[in-house]
Amino acid sequence: MTSESAQHLPPPPWQVYCERCGAALDGHKAVWLELNMYTGLYSDPDSSKIPAEESQGVFSFGTDCAKVVLHENGAVIEEVEAHGQAESLRLEFQAEREWNAQNEARL
């Protein structure tokens, strides 16, 4: 949830902190980023880039920290694509999801 889409929400009843630096944040000014549990990368939850089964949820960041995190994510993605690893990583994550689903079914 971006800052703009969070403006219509009531203030949270809890204190919100930046996931990167730990600073206390105003809940209305926080930038909310969604974490992909398989890649460890964050993205804007409004963009729907992360499949529901890969989402770890949304986390709050200060504006500056959100910019840094998204910039770092972009560098990781560029490096993976430059080395031709994108497809092998996708297959690895898919295999891990399938393994997790099988084990969860046994529990």
N, C-alpha and C positions, 0 to 999 in steps of 0.2 A: 504494500500500500504506500503510495507516494505521499509526500507532505500535502499536496493539493487534494488528494482523495480522502485524507484523514481529517481535513478541516471541518467536515460536517459531523464528526463524531464527538460525543461528550468527552470531557477530560477523563483520562484513566484514573481509577481510584488508587492506583499504585504508582510508585516512582519508576520512571523509565530511564534506563542507562544505555550508553553507547556500547555496542557489542565489541568494538575494536579498542577503544581507549578507556572505557569505564566511566566517562563523565556523565553526570546527571543531565537529563534532557527534558525539555518541555514536550509532552506527548503529542502536541499539535504540530511541533516543528521537527519532530524526529522523522528521519527517512526510514521507511520500512523496506527491507530487502528479504527476498526469499532464498533459503539455502537449499541447494541440491545435495542430498546426503551422500550421493555416490561420487560426485566430482569435487565436493567441497567448495563450489563456486556459488556466489550470490548473484541474483538478478532482480529486476523490478518485477514484483508479483503481478502487476497489471499487464505485463507483456505475455504472460502465459507460456513462457519458454520452458518451464520445468513441469514434466508430467506429474500428476498428483501422487503417483506411487513413489516418486523420487524426492518429493518435497519434505524437508525437515521442519517447515513452518517459516514464519516471518520473524525477523529480528530487527531491533531498532539500532539506528546509527545516527550520529550527528552529521550535518551536511558535509563537512570537510572529510570526515572519515568515510562516508559513503562514496565520495568521489575517489578516494584513494583505493578502497576495496574494489570498486568497479574497474578502475584503471588496472589494478593488479590482475583481476580476472581476465581482462582483455589481453594482457601480456601472456598469461598462461595459455589462453585459447590460441593466440597467434603462434606461440612456440610449438604447441601440439600439432597444429595444422601444418606448420612449416616442416616438421619432421615426419609428416605422413602418419601420425599415430592416432588420428581422430577415429578411424574405423576400428582399430584394434581396441582402443579404450571403450568405444561404444559397445563392442561385443563382450568385453570384460565386465562392464557394468550390467549388461543384460544377463550374463551368466550368473553374476552375484545376486541379482534380483530374483532370478528363478530359483536359485539355491535357497535364498531366504524364504521365499514363498513356500517351498516344499517343507522346510523345517518348521515354519510357523504353523503349517497345517497339522503337523504331528503333535504340537503342544496342546 
